[in-house]
């Protein structure tokens, strides 16, 4: 009887343990290479870009869908934090000091890049400072895991991330990289500039003439590639980015910008009762945004260069933070 009782107790424990395991959410699981959308992806790479299907399947089979990636993309800071909290993440004395030190180490390279592209050191410093704290934080997710997770198990943007996964395969082949070893952010962005694979392929440049485009370790390539990204997206050297504004008390409806691209002009905003300092002509493009400041609403007028920054990250808050950080670093360095 004792043996039977012991066996029954053991069986109940096993059943309870199995039930508990089933109730615990899985944190990661392998990509199912037999799924229809995965099969379609494999076939597209094989037919359109001459990849060996067996190789693509092997890489995907070694990839993991991760719940932490799905959680992270559902709550980016640009969407869940008000402006004053978002700004406080990046505009800190510590980050500015780190930027001043970084600027001193790379000043000659940055000045040369400005001569070649018109993109000032402040803008490049702002980007690399916000994106990766000057190379300190580049992400610990495998790029293939991030892009496979979002490409196959994140319906809202699956098409985009599946395309990026395809770019990642092509990038690894073109630049002789081991795709399974590439690390980056939860969204598959790589290196200090946090370029996604398509941006790496389309905008990376060889900054020091060694025949390679290394955005993971080579600061000449990294800084030149950020500048090239801005130049290609029509950065205007010497032109303003944004300015704080005030609005007239008699405005019944604020002429707020509906998207990221400025949809008004300097003259139209001024005539409507939006007051801001500028030397731009009345027909220059401009847009008005209202953000949650620490002491209430802040009214920001942005120009073409603000829109260019949002090509890097589609957020006005991001653009303002990167611009302010870069300007703060250069001002501090010149004191």
KEFI-914023 format. One record per residue: residue in three letters; x, y, z of N, C-alpha, C in turn. Coordinates in pm, whole numbers, plus 32768, in hexadecimal, padded with zeros to 4 digits. Layout:
BEGIN
ALAXYZXYZXYZ...
***
This chain:
BEGIN
UNK80537F8780008000800080008056807E8000UNK80C18076804B811880EB8051814F810B7FC8UNK817580A17F7D81AD80BA7EF9814780F57E9BUNK80C980C27EA2806080F67E4B804281877E6FUNK803B81A37EF2801F822B7F1F808E828B7EEEUNK8108825C7EFC817982AE7ED1817182CA7E3CUNK814B82667DED814082777D5C80D182DB7D3BUNK805E82D07D847FF0832C7D6A801683BC7D8AUNK805D83CD7DFC808B84537E2080E8848A7DB6UNK814184347D8581A1845E7D1F815784867C9FUNK80EE84397C7B80A484587C01805F84DE7C0EUNK802484F97C877FE185797C9A804585EC7C91UNK80BE85D67CC78126863D7CC0814C86597C30UNK815A85EE7BE2817E85FF7B558113864C7B0BUNK809186267B268024866A7AE4802086FE7B0CUNK803287177B8E803287A17BBD80A587F07B7EUNK811A87B07B77818D87F37B3C817788137AA9UNK813987B47A61811C87CB79D480BA883D79C2UNK8052883E7A197FEF88A97A11803089307A2EUNK808589357A9480C889B27AB5811F89E17A42UNK816389827A0081B989A6798F816689E1791DUNK80F189A47905809B89D4789980648A5E78B6UNK80538A7F7936801B8B00795B80838B707959UNK81048B4E7959816D8BB2795681838BDF78C5UNK81768C6178A6818A8C8F781D82188C6E77ECUNK82228C41777082A58C23773782EF8CA5771CUNK836F8CA9773F83BF8D22772984028D2176A2UNK84158CAC766884558CA175E484318C1B75A7UNK84278C1A7523840B8B9D74DD84498BA37452UNK84658B30741B84A88B28739A844C8B527328UNK84858B8A72C0843A8BAB7248840D8B297205UNK838F8B2171E483578AAC71A1836D8ABA710AUNK83D08A7470D683F38A837048838D8A436FECUNK832989FE702482C089C16FD282468A1D6FC4UNK82448A8B700E81D48AE8700181CF8B216F73UNK81568B3F6F4481468B6F6EBA81918BF16EA1UNK81888C506F0181CB8CD06EEA82638CC16EEEUNK82948C656F4083248C4C6F4583528C096EC3UNK83048BA96E9483248B666E1583278BCB6DA3UNK82C68C266DA382C18C8C6D3B833E8CE46D3FUNK83688D0A6DB883E18D5B6DC8845B8D116D91UNK84688C936DB384D98C426D8284D88C3D6CEAUNK84658C266CB0845B8C1B6C1F847A8CA06BDAUNK84508D0E6C17846C8D906BDB85038DAD6BD9UNK85478D8F6C4785D88DA56C49861D8D4D6BE2UNK85EC8CD36BD386298C776B7286128CA56AE3UNK85988CCC6AC285768CEF6A3985A78D7B6A11UNK85988DDB6A6B85B98E656A48864B8E896A5FUNK868B8E486AC087148E706AE487778DFC6AE4UNK874E8D8B6AAB87A78D1A6A9587E68CE46B15UNK87968CDB6B8087C58C9C6BFB87A48C076BF7UNK87FA8BB86C3387E18B296C4387718B186CABUNK86FF8ADD6C8486918ACE6CE386B98A846D62UNK87108A206D53873B89D46DC887878A2D6E2BUNK87D78A8A6DF588218AE66E4B87C18B436E96UNK875F8B7B6E5086FF8BD56E8F86B18B8B6EFBUNK86868B106EDD863D8AC16F3F86938AA46FB9UNK87118A886FA1876B8A687011877B8AE0706EUNK878A8B59703487978BD2708687178BEA70D4UNK86A58BDF709086268BF870D3860A8B91713FUNK86328B157127861D8AAB718A866D8AC57209UNK86DC8B0C71FC872F8B2E727087058BB172B0UNK86A18BF4727586718C7272AB86048C5A7313UNK85F18CBD7369858C8CB273D2852C8D2773CEUNK84AC8D0973D884488D6F73F084488D8D7485UNK84568E0C74AA84668E2F753783F68E8D7565UNK83B78E6775D2834B8EB77609837C8F417634UNK83F68F4A7664842B8FCC769284339030761FUNK844B8FFE75A7844F9056753183C3908A7513UNK83619033751882D7905B750082A890BE756BUNK82D390AA75E682AE9107765182EE9190763AUNK836D918F761183B6920E7602837C92647593UNK8358922575248328927674B3829C92AE74CEUNK82569274752D81CF92A3754B81CF931D75A5UNK8244934375DB824893B6763782C894097625UNK82E5943875AB835A948E759A8347951275E2UNK83B5954E760F83AD95C87660836996397614UNK837A963E758F833F96AA754182A796AA7549UNK826D9635756881DB962C756881A0962E75F4UNK81ED9605765981B195F576DE81DB96627741UNK823E96B5771F826B971D777B824897A77746UNK82219803779E8210988E7773829798CC7753UNK8294993B770C830F997976DB83739997774BUNK834599CE77BA83A699F6782083EB997C785FUNK83A7990A786683E79891789A844398537831UNK8418985577B6846B981F774A84ED9870773DUNK84E198F5773E8556994C773585B8993177A5UNK8583991B781D85D999087892862E9889788AUNK8606982B7835865697B2782486DD97D477E4UNK86DD983477878752984D7734879C98CE7756UNK875699347781879899B4779C87BF99B67830UNK882F9977784D8861996E78D688F2999F78DAUNK892099D3794B89AC99FD79558A0E998C7936UNK89EC991379608A4698A179488A54988378B4UNK89E49884786B89EB986577DD8A2F98D67791UNK8A17995077B98A5999C177788AF099BA778EUNK8B1B999B78098BAA998E78238BE8991E77D1UNK8BA198AE77C78BD2984077748BDE986C76E3UNK8B7F98BF76B68B8498F1762E8BF899507617UNK8C1699A376798C8899FF766E8D0A99B0765FUNK8D18994976AF8D9098F376A58D9798AF761EUNK8D26987B75F08D229839756E8D43989D74FEUNK8D0F991575088D28997D74A58DBD999C749DUNK8DFD99A675108E8D99C275138EDD995474CDUNK8EAF98D974DC8EF79868749F8EE398607408UNK8E73989573D68E52988473488E3D99097301UNK8E6D9976733B8E5299FA73038E869A097275UNK8EFF99DB725B8F3999EA71D58EE499A1716DUNK8EBA9927718E8E6798DA71318DE19920711AUNK8DA4995171858D22999271798D2A9A13712AUNK8D939A60713B8DA39ADC70EE8DB69ABE7059UNK8E009A55703B8E139A2E6FAF8D8F9A026F72UNK8D4299B86FBD8CC0998A6F8B8C659A026F70UNK8C699A666FC88C169ADD6FB28C3E9B246F31UNK8CBF9B2D6F168CED9B6B6E9A8CBA9B206E1FUNK8CB59A9C6E2A8C8D9A4A6DB88BF69A446DA3UNK8BA99A4B6E108B199A2F6E068AC09AA36E31UNK8AF59B016E7E8AA29B6B6EB48A5A9B466F33UNK8A6B9ACB6F618A2A9A9F6FDD8A879AC17052UNK8A5A9B1270B28AB39B41711D8AD19AD47183UNK8B419AE171C98B629A8272338AF39A74729BUNK8AB09AE272BA8A499ADC732289DC9A7872FEUNK89B69A71727F89499A17725A897799867261UNK89F1996C72378A2698E3723E8A3798B972D0UNK8A69991573238A7998F873B289F298DD73F3UNK898D992A73CD89099916740688D1988D73E6UNK88E49862736988B197DF734088F8976E738AUNK897B976E738989C396FE73C689B59703745FUNK899B977B749489859787752488FE9750754FUNK8896976C7502881297387521880896A37501UNK883D967C748E882C95F274618877958D74B7UNK88F195AE74E0894095477524899C957B7592UNK898295F775C189D89631762A8A6A962A75FDUNK8A82965575808B08965B75468B4A95D1753FUNK8AF8956F751A8B2B94E875068B27948D757EUNK8AF994C075EF8AF7946E76698A8494097668UNK8A16942C7628899D93D7762D896C93BC759FUNK8994934C75698970932D74DF890E92B874D3UNK88E7927E754388859213754188C29188754DUNK887A912F758F88AB90A875A78857903C7565UNK87F49064751687A4900174CF87EA8FD7744FUNK87E08F58742D880D8F3173A987B18F717342UNK87EB8FAC72DC879D8FF1727787388F937235UNK87638F19721A870A8EBA71D886958E957234UNK86AB8E8F72B6863E8E73731385DA8EE77314UNK860E8F61731B85B78FD6731F85618FDE72A2UNK859F8FCF722E85558FE171B184F98F6B7194UNK85218EF371BA84C98E7F71A784508E8A7204UNK84678EB4728183F98EC772DF83928F2972A9UNK83C38F9D727C83679006725083338FEC71C3UNK837F8FA4717483548F8770EC82EB8F1B70E2UNK82EB8EBF7142828E8E4F713C82258E4D71ABUNK823E8E99721881E18E93728981B88F1A72BEUNK81C68F83726D81979007729381459040721FUNK80C7901872158073903B71A1806F90CF717DUNK806E912E71DE806391BA71B680D091E97155UNK814991B2715F81B691DE71078205916770CFUNK81C090F870C08204907F7091824290927007UNK81FB90D46FAD822E90E66F2582B191346F26UNK82B6919F6F75833091F06F7C83A5919F6FB3UNK838F915B702283FE91157062842790977015UNK83CA905C6FCD83EE8FEB6F788448901C6F06UNK842990936ED3848090CF6E6E850B90EA6EA7UNK850F911B6F23859191356F6285DE90B36F79UNK859890496F9785DA8FC76FA6861A8F9E6F22UNK85D38FB56EB5860E8F9A6E3286898FEF6E18UNK8682906F6E3E86F790C76E30876A90946E86UNK874B905E6EFD87B4902C6F5587FF8FB86F13UNK87B78F5D6ED387F98EF06E8B88528F276E1DUNK88218F886DD288708FBF6D6388E7900F6D97UNK88D2905A6E04894090A66E4089B090486E6DUNK898B8FDE6EB289F08F806EE48A408F456E71UNK89FE8F276E038A458EF06D8F8A9F8F5A6D4FUNK8A6E8FD46D408ABB903E6CFF8B34906A6D50UNK8B24906F6DD58B8F90A26E2A8BDD90326E70UNK8BC28FB66E478C098F426E7E8BFB8F3B6F16UNK8B7E8F406F448B608F396FD38B208EB36FF5UNK8B2C8E8D70738AE68E1770A68A618E4870DEUNK89F68E2B709789738E6070BD894B8E36714AUNK896D8DBD717189478D8C71F589968DCD7266UNK8A018E1272438A538E5472A88A358EE872B6UNK89E98F22725989CD8FB1725C89728FD172D3UNK899890377321894990627393891390EF737CUNK88A2910C73BA8867919073AB87F491A5740AUNK879C920273E6872B9226743A86B891C47427UNK864D91D7747385D8918174668596919173DDUNK85B791FD7395857E9213731085E191F072A1UNK865291B572C586B2918B725F870F91F87230UNK871D9265727D877892D17259880392B47292UNK886A92D8724488F192A972638955931A727BUNK89B492FD72D28A27935272E78A0793D77329UNK8A6D942A733F8A5894AD737D89F495067334UNK89E894FF72AD89839554726C88F995147269UNK88EF9494728F8870944C7291882B94507208UNK8874942671A2883B9419711C87F393937111UNK8777939570DF8735931970BC877692E4703CUNK87639263701B87AB922A6FA9879A92756F25UNK872192A36F05870F92EB6E86875B936F6E86UNK875E93B46EF887AB94316F01884094166EF6UNK886C93A96F3488F993826F29891C936E6E96UNK88CA93246E4D88E793066DC288E193826D6AUNK888493DD6D88886C944E6D2F88BB94CB6D50UNK88E094DE6DCF891A955F6DF789A595556E36UNK89D294DE6E5A8A5894D16E948AC294F36E2CUNK8B2C95356E598B9B955A6E008C2095326E40UNK8C8395286DEF8D0B950A6E1B8D4E958D6E40UNK8D5195AC6EC08D82962E6EEC8E18963F6EEAUNK8E6495D46EF28EF695E16EF78F3C95A16E80UNK8EF195776E1B8F2E95466D9F8F7294C06DA9UNK8F47946B6E098F8893E86E148F3D937B6DC7UNK8ED893A56D7A8E9093456D288E2092FB6D70UNK8E0393206DEC8D9992DF6E388D3993486E70UNK8CC0931B6E8E8C5C93706ECF8C3A93306F55UNK8C8393546FBA8C769315703D8C2F9374709CUNK8BAE935C70B38B6293B1710E8B5B9377719AUNK8BA7930F71B38BA892D172378C1F92FF728AUNK8C90931872478D0B933472918D5B93AB725FUNK8D4693D671E38D9B943C71A68D5894C571AFUNK8D8E951E72038D4D959E72198D5395F9719FUNK8DB895EC714B8DBA963A70CE8D4096177079UNK8D289597706A8CB59569701A8C31958F705DUNK8C2B958070E08BB0959C712A8B88962F711BUNK8BE4968971388BC4971871358BA7974770A7UNK8BF5971670478BDD973D6FBB8B5897086F89UNK8B2F96946FB88AB196586F8B8A3996A36FC3UNK8A4396D0703F89D79722707789C897A27025UNK8A3897E170078A33985B6FB689FA983F6F2CUNK8A2197D06EF189ED97AE6E6C8957979A6E70UNK8926975C6EDA889697486EE9884E97CF6EE6UNK888498306F2F884598B46F32885398FC6EADUNK88C798EF6E6E88DC99326DEE887D98FC6D84UNK886E98786D7F8814983B6D1D878498686D34UNK875F987E6DB086D798A96DD086C999416DD0UNK872B99856D9087249A146D7087309A706DE9UNK87919A516E3F87B39AAD6EAA87E59B2F6E6CUNK87BB9BA26EA587E59C256E75884B9C606ED5UNK88CA9C626EAA89349C956EFF891D9D266F25UNK892C9D446FA5891C9DCD6FD6888D9DF76FEDUNK882C9DA46FC9879F9DC66FDB87719D9D7066UNK870A9DE0709C86DA9DBE712286909D3A7125UNK867F9D08719E86359C8B71B485AB9CA871ECUNK85A79CEE725D85289D0972A0853A9D7C7301UNK84CB9DB0733284CF9E197396844F9E1773E8UNK845B9E40746583E59E4F74B883929EC57487UNK83109EBA749B82B59F23746D82509F4374DAUNK820D9FB274C981999FD4751C81229FE574BDUNK80AC9FD674F480359FE374A07FDCA05274D8UNK7F9CA099747C7F46A10774A47ECBA0D874F2UNK7E9CA12B754A7E29A107759E7DA9A0FA754EUNK7DA4A13A74DA7D29A13C748C7D1FA0CA7427UNK7D82A07174247D7BA00173C77D0D9FA173F5UNK7CAE9F88739E7C409F2D73C17C629E9C73A2UNK7CB89E87733F7CE29E00731B7D759E0272F5UNK7DC59DB7733F7E559DB473237E709D72729DUNK7EC59DAE724B7EE79D7271C87F509D0571D8UNK7F2D9C9B72207F8E9C32723E7FAE9BDF71C3UNK802C9BB471BC80569B5E714F80169AD4715FUNK7FE89A9C70F07FA39A1B70F8800299A470EDUNK807599B670B380D4994970A5815E997670D0UNK81C49934709C824E995970BD828699C2705EUNK825799C46FE282879A256F8182409AAA6F95UNK82899B186FA582489B996FB981E49BB56F4AUNK816A9BD96F7181009BEB6F0E80CF9C7B6F07UNK811E9CD96F3D80FA9D666F3581769DB56F0BUNK81719E376F1D81E49E8C6EFF81FC9EEC6F72UNK82729F296F7182939F8C6FD7822D9FFD6FD6UNK820BA02C6F5F81AEA09B6F558122A0776F84UNK80F3A0026F5D806C9FD96F83805F9FCA701AUNK80C29F8B705980BD9F7B70EA80C1A0027130UNK8115A05C70FF811EA0E1713C809AA12C712EUNK805FA12470B97FDFA16970A17F6FA13170F7UNK7F7BA0B0711B7F14A06F716B7F1CA09671FFUNK7F90A0CC72287FA0A0F172B48003A09B7300UNK805BA05572B580C7A00772F28145A05B72E8UNK8183A07A735981F4A0D5735D8274A08A737FUNK82DBA09A732B8359A054733F83C8A09F72F6UNK8442A098732B84B2A0DD72EA84E6A08D7274UNK84FCA0CF72038535A08C718F8565A0F27129UNK85CCA0CD70DF85FDA11F707185D0A0E86FEAUNK857FA0806FEE8553A0416F7284EBA0976F2BUNK84E6A08A6EA78481A0D06E5883F6A09A6E77UNK8393A0E96E59830AA0C56E7B82DAA0466E34UNK8314A0286DBF82E59FB46D74832F9F336D97UNK838A9F386DFA83D09EBF6E2483719E646E72UNK83839DE06E6183289D826EA3833D9D856F3AUNK82D09D6F6F8182D39D6D701482589D217044UNK82639CEB70BC81F39CA670F981EF9CC4718DUNK817A9CB571C881689CD07257813F9C50729FUNK81869C34730D81659BC2736181569BF173F1UNK80FF9BB2743C80F29BCF74CA81199B527517UNK81739B63757981A79AF475C881909B0F765CUNK818F9AA476AA81769AAD773981F69AD47782UNK82079B5277A0827B9B8077EB82679B6E7880UNK82D19B7F78CA82CA9B6C795B826D9BD1799CUNK82659C48796182119CB2799A81959CCE7946UNK81719C6F78F280FB9C82789E811D9C70780BUNK80C29C9777B580D79C867725814D9CD776F2UNK819C9C97769C82079CDB765481E49CDB75C0UNK81F39D51758181D49D5D74F382589D6474A5UNK82679D06744A82E39CFD73FB82C49D117368UNK83129D697329830C9D77729883879D317260UNK83709CD4720583DD9C8A71C783E69CA87132UNK845F9C9F70FD84789CBF707084A59C407026UNK84D79C526FAE84FC9BDE6F5C855F9B836FA3UNK85C19BBB6FE786279B66702785ED9B117098UNK85849B4070D985439AEC713E85069A7170FAUNK84CA9A88708884909A18703C84FD99B57013UNK857199E96FEB85DF99906FC4860899367038UNK860D996D70B18632991B712585CA98AD713AUNK854B98CA712084E59863713384ED97F470CCUNK853E9806706585569796700885AA972B704CUNK85F5975270B1864896F470FE85F296A87162UNK859996EF71A3853996B3720184BB970671F8UNK844B96C771D983D1970F71B7838997447233UNK83C997A47274839297E072ED83C8986E72FBUNK836E98CE730D83989958732483E4996373A8UNK83B99919740D83FF991D748D848E98EA747DUNK84A0987E74328526984B7418857B98B673D4UNK854398F4736C858E9958732085B999CC7377UNK856099FD73CB85819A6C742385EB9A457489UNK85E099CB74C08641999F752486CC999074E7UNK86D499537472875699427430879599C8740DUNK87449A2373DA87759AA873B687A59AF37432UNK87579AF2749D877E9B39751687FA9AFD7556UNK88029A79755988779A39759388F59A617548UNK88F19A5B74C489669A7F7475898F9B107489UNK892E9B6A7488894D9BF7749F89889C0E752AUNK89529BC7758D89849BD776168A149BA87621UNK8A359B3C75DC8ABE9B0975DF8B1F9B6C75A2UNK8AFD9BA2752E8B579BFF74EA8B669C80753AUNK8AFA9CB175748B039D2B75C68B5D9D13763FUNK8B499CA076818B9C9C7F76F68C2F9C7076D0UNK8C479C35765E8CD19C2076308D179CA37610UNK8CC99D0775E88D049D8775C08D0E9DEC7632UNK8CDF9DC676A98CE79E23771B8D779E367748
***
